Amino acid sequence: MFVQKYHNWVATVVFEDGSQVFFDGPKDLFRYLLDLEKFKAKGRKISGVFVTDYYRVRFIDAKTAHFVSGSDVMGPMGGELIPLEKREEAETFAQDHGGREILGFDDITLEKIPK
């Protein structure tokens, strides 16, 4: 998928050598991060992980973002983890859009990623 068409959803992993891998949304980013060996990236040093904030439409640090799971908002590939910079915004978003859970970066597992 070409991520340029979905700039409101882009996520990226930045490696120490300056190379980057782009994704069409946070759920594919996490599928990658949680199985680096499968994607032949195991052992590569990651210097940053970024997602696009849903409201601000700009990159934020994925490690400090709040992700709403189970909402009625669909990303380019269906159900998505909705990234927000502030916890209060994630709580309001979850209430407004039927979100089931607010997750931090380290809370996300393969089982919690929308299908």
DAQUI-V804008 format. One record per backbone hydrogen bond with DSSP energy under -1.0 kcal/mol. NH is the residue of the N-H (numbers start at 0). CO is the residue of the C=O. E is the energy in kcal/mol with one decimal. If there is no record, write none. Layout:
BEGIN
nh: [NH NH]
co: [CO CO]
e: [E E]
END
This chain:
BEGIN
nh: [5 8 10 11 12 13 14 15 17 20 22 28 29 30 31 32 33 34 38 39 40 43 46 47 49 50 52 53 56 59 61 63 65 66 67 68 71 74 77 81 83 89 90 91 92 93 94 95 96 98 99 100 102 106 107]
co: [2 5 22 49 20 47 18 44 14 12 10 24 25 26 27 28 29 31 34 36 35 40 13 13 11 59 57 82 52 50 48 60 83 102 81 100 96 77 74 67 65 85 86 87 88 89 90 91 92 93 68 68 66 103 104]
e: [-1.8 -2.6 -1.8 -2.7 -2.2 -3.2 -3.0 -2.6 -2.3 -2.1 -2.6 -1.6 -2.6 -1.9 -1.8 -2.7 -2.6 -1.5 -1.2 -1.6 -3.0 -2.0 -2.8 -1.7 -2.8 -2.1 -2.7 -2.9 -2.2 -2.7 -2.7 -1.4 -2.8 -3.1 -2.5 -3.0 -2.2 -3.4 -1.6 -2.6 -2.5 -1.9 -2.4 -2.3 -2.9 -2.6 -2.0 -2.6 -2.2 -1.9 -2.4 -1.5 -3.2 -1.4 -1.1]
END
